Amino acid sequence: MPSNESTVQFSLNGSPASVSPGEGESLMTALRERCNILSVKDGCSPQGQCGCCLVLMDGRAVTSCAVPVTKVEGKEVITLEGVSAEERLVLADSFAEAGALQCGFCTPGLVLRTKHLLEKDASPDREKIAKAIDVHLCRCTGYTKIIDAIERVAYKRRGEDLPERLANPRNPIRRADGTPPITAKRGGVGDRLDRYEARQLALGERPFVCDMQREGLLAGAVRLSDHARAKVLSIDTSKALAHPGVVAVATAADVPGARWYGLIHLDWPGFVAVGEEARCVGDFIAAVAAVDAATAQAAAALIEVTYEVREPITDPAKAIEPGAHQVNPTRPNAMSHTRIRRGDVDAAFAQSAHVVEGDFKTQRIEHLFLEPECALAEPGEKPGTFKLYTQGQGVFDDRRQVAAFLAIPEEDLYVELVPNGGAFGGKEDMSIQAHAALLAQMTGRPVKVLLTREESIRVHPKRHPISMTYKVGCDKDGVLTAVQAEFLGDSGAYASVGAKVLERAAGHGCGPYKVLNVAIDAIAATTNNPPCGAMRGFGANQASFALEGCLDQLAEKVGLDGWKFRMLNAVGIGDTFASGQVFEKSVGLKQTLEAVREQYYAARAAGLAVGIACGIKNSGIGNGAEEWGKARLVVEDDGTVSIYNGYTEMGQGLLTVLIQFAVEVTGLDASLFHPKVDSTFALGCGQTTGSRATLFAGNAVVSAAEKLKTQLDAGKTLANLRGEVFAADIVINDTTPPGPLKPGVTKVKTHTAFGFATQVVILDEQGALKKVIAAHDVGRAVNLSLCEGQLEGSVHMGLGYALTEDLPCEDGWPVTYKLREIGVLRARDMPEVEIHLIEDHEPEGPFGAKGVGEVGLVPTAGAVAGALFAFDGTRHYELPMKNSPAAKAISVGNIKRAKA
Amino acid sequence: MKSFELARPTSLDEAIDLLPKGRGPAEIDDARPLAGGQDILTEMKDYLITPKRLVDLAGVAGLDAYQSAPDLVLGSLTRLARIAADPQIALHHRALSIAAESVASVQIRNQATLGGNLCQRPRCWYYRNESVPCIKKGGAECFAESGLNKYNAIFGGGPSYIVHPSDCATALVLLDATVTKRGPRGESRMPLEQFFTLPSEGSVVRENVLKANEILVQVEVPAPKPGWTSTYLKFKERESFDFAMSAVALSARIEGDTIAEARMVLGAVAPIPWRAGEAESFLAGKPNTHATWKEAAEIALAQAEPLEHNGYKVPLTKGLIQKALRELSGGESK
């Protein structure tokens, strides 16, 4: 036990504080666990590389995870909780008004930074602000709006009026039909409504799962496999159980129900059992519940595991060779093979004036959501029931899988979404939800399991590295004739949704271009690498990079510039998608090309290197999946209206746009609506994925709100309607799977809707990023700020994908866990991003909207590659393009290798 | 800037008594000596350090020694402007004269002291960003190693990759200067070359052996041996005034067509003034020709280990070395 000698005394937000820290404890841990300071977030401890845990220590802004608490003895520590009420208001308002936050996990650190920066420098310019926030990593926003917010605070502090560009931001909307932009009603569709709970998020007051407290709460820790491939011979938990403070240790032997889970295939064990093989370095061997996190982690390390270490299969090409060791016992290594055939590619190539071929390769990408995986489970009021607080992208999938794991009926597991600190696809699969629940079941106490950043990187699925062989032809005028492609994706040890990612890559293999002859094959291979699954773009990004590279080469052969070549081949109404679906509505691609034309040619005329690419991304999973939108509007006793739906808020802004739909329909004030995601109602819709939540949940909310509106129109008030539930379930079951149509079905419709984009990347005289122009057909911009924010954030992620982001693995192990090395761009690395929105009404979407979550980074890498070719004549076939002047000008992404 | 106590002692012992009692880095924030204030005040404004007390050395007797050439004695409070303006120094210790004049701007040289110049902290922007928990500030890693390292070390790096920013240090190591420091246990003298420490050798959070409770008293430079001349070449990104991207301090004794002896110290390429010993040995007794200069430059840079963004320092420094040799040869080779 800590003795008095180890007591650290300091001033915390103006009051004396005294803590008795554990060995090596950081200031961040002491603040969060001993002082109940929860505005300080743990994004990467102990790296000090994300800025989420920023505090002021004797006036100095420090990342508190990198400061041992013993160093604060006698010092003065200020957190957001200790900032004056007036100042908090200005800070929170400015961030909310500027749309400067999405998931909100990094925001409290940035808000405190703002205060600190402006006290030193009352009027910093944007470049200075970008440098000042270098310590802070934001994965959502692309930083533009964060810098806007900091500028807003600066103007307000100086008592000056906001300049026009901040007070009334440029309206980026053009209606595809040439009509003037629709005037939005306050809080309705098209308004810049502040994000739901933005102010609480900005100040760190809205708890994430990791912030939740319970009486008698235990902390969980996990023990992961020590090898990428090894047979587990024995697991000895006796030392861990004997460790003081440990309450329970769980292994495969303790799982009462279905130990294997998975979104599509049940091929992923919650624990690897003795006698089985561990298949990747993220496999779970055991989990520990103890009185605090440090004790649980120490005990997890005491678990003795003996292995028979085996050679991991890490090369996807070798994995699918005949005779290769079968990595996952449930299925062959070639997990899936998607095949698309239209027309006659051989004949088309034979008649083509120009044909180019290329082998392209993309890298494994870490989502790097700022909030690592965390789940809290506790016994329910009724014996045998449990509550699970999760940050997953599909709480009903979590419920189904966890209930089966615990061997309890689904009704006995109440699941509530706690909107997460970023996901981007990386929180679709189960991570530690089942482990938290099992430990709660074993101990009868609430248990919270939080992964460290390193564990998080080992556990959750990544973006697929895909090798692509492309062959593309066109006639003498530049009209595309045929596309032939073969994809091989490394899907890692578990299925996740990897087969679907390769299916989507194949389906998007011709991009948004008219191609009549298509032959595409895509194989998802199983290896002992970390699993790969969903990540924003879902296969479309990889295919786009390769295809756009081929188009640039064809354009050069024909003698057309990139813009003209793409305009010539761009799809419109009546043209056919790679899957065979004929576009019938909301195809704003050509308008996005028109939107960038002037600047594209102006930059070329100015002698700058310019690249251009187009993108397409399905909105809605489609491909034959039955999809749902489900909503319940409940009039509460206090006269507010709860909006229940089955999809997840993860920073993208779903809950905010659902409010806007309800406002638009009912005319009620936005403040009356409170969105909720839990299992009160059976609203299971599967994962929040495929840019579909706005589309489907939106339609359901519109439909439910119309029922409420009927009552209001009949003279009822909310007070009269207390306790009433307005329900709407909508189903989409008219999409068709790839391949031959079923008997009786005559029309190919693989997806409900599509987003379209054109992006232009301009480099400066040194070949560094100068400007990105992103023009997107979004159907209808439901919330202008959020829509811009999605695209700015996408471009940020796309630029990282193009230039610096990578998570290479050696022998199945990620070679780094450091945030700067993984290569997500910092504010100083971001060029100016200019957004243009085209509204080409989507008749199947709510008020004409369609999903915008993913398409924003589909074309980016291709456009960057084009600009780099224009700069120095180098064609790039591999991502990331680290060996380019644009990448070298960026402050991150250089992976430090251990010196030989 | 955080508020602090300003102590104004009049004697060295009094000043030392006002400095931290402990010697280690943990105490260094308790109190710091203040000389010209040109570096420490910017560090305090940026919250890199938050000393509770500054011990102003301006009124301390015994730090203002000044004996001009040929045997130089320079108290640590000597202003750089005075060194730069001294014709005797320009005559006998030309490298120091040029180096002192190359520091920053005239306003800064009027205020900055020699002691402060030698003890100034690194310019690495990760170090200068208060929130980056870099190894120089007690953190776990050097962010420059894999980050934006255009201005960082090509020699002697690891675990920190800073370069020493002092021009005078490079020149004074060349000129075989001796430094005197004083602490609670009295005075000690050492060659200036041993005063500076590599991050892998000494404490990674310091650049020299000076303890938290010690004060640099004075620097002595011996009169040049007969026949030796010296120079200092500094390459700056900004012509008006700036820190060096690379610098070469060179002295040599040239006899006719032969370089009899030479000494070479490189600046802004390593965490300490970087002695190019192998190039010195090579030059001894070599014909004073273009080919020799070129080979000396190659040898001096042979062991360089550039990082991602500072590979330019290798050819740049080679060029400076050849230029310096040419200069000491009176223009062209024979």
HADDOCK unambig.tbl for C-alpha pairs under 7 A between the chains (distance, minus, plus):
assign (segid A and resid 48 and name CA) (segid B and resid 133 and name CA) 6.17 0.50 0.50
assign (segid A and resid 59 and name CA) (segid B and resid 2 and name CA) 6.61 0.50 0.50
assign (segid A and resid 59 and name CA) (segid B and resid 47 and name CA) 6.98 0.50 0.50
assign (segid A and resid 60 and name CA) (segid B and resid 47 and name CA) 5.08 0.50 0.50
assign (segid A and resid 60 and name CA) (segid B and resid 130 and name CA) 6.95 0.50 0.50
assign (segid A and resid 61 and name CA) (segid B and resid 130 and name CA) 6.53 0.50 0.50
assign (segid A and resid 61 and name CA) (segid B and resid 131 and name CA) 5.51 0.50 0.50
assign (segid A and resid 62 and name CA) (segid B and resid 130 and name CA) 6.97 0.50 0.50
assign (segid A and resid 62 and name CA) (segid B and resid 131 and name CA) 4.64 0.50 0.50
assign (segid A and resid 63 and name CA) (segid B and resid 131 and name CA) 6.15 0.50 0.50
assign (segid A and resid 66 and name CA) (segid B and resid 133 and name CA) 6.44 0.50 0.50
assign (segid A and resid 66 and name CA) (segid B and resid 139 and name CA) 6.49 0.50 0.50
assign (segid A and resid 135 and name CA) (segid B and resid 131 and name CA) 6.45 0.50 0.50
assign (segid A and resid 135 and name CA) (segid B and resid 132 and name CA) 6.17 0.50 0.50
assign (segid A and resid 891 and name CA) (segid B and resid 147 and name CA) 5.24 0.50 0.50
assign (segid A and resid 891 and name CA) (segid B and resid 148 and name CA) 4.98 0.50 0.50
assign (segid A and resid 892 and name CA) (segid B and resid 147 and name CA) 5.53 0.50 0.50
assign (segid A and resid 894 and name CA) (segid B and resid 146 and name CA) 5.07 0.50 0.50
assign (segid A and resid 894 and name CA) (segid B and resid 147 and name CA) 6.51 0.50 0.50
assign (segid A and resid 895 and name CA) (segid B and resid 146 and name CA) 6.46 0.50 0.50
assign (segid A and resid 896 and name CA) (segid B and resid 146 and name CA) 5.90 0.50 0.50
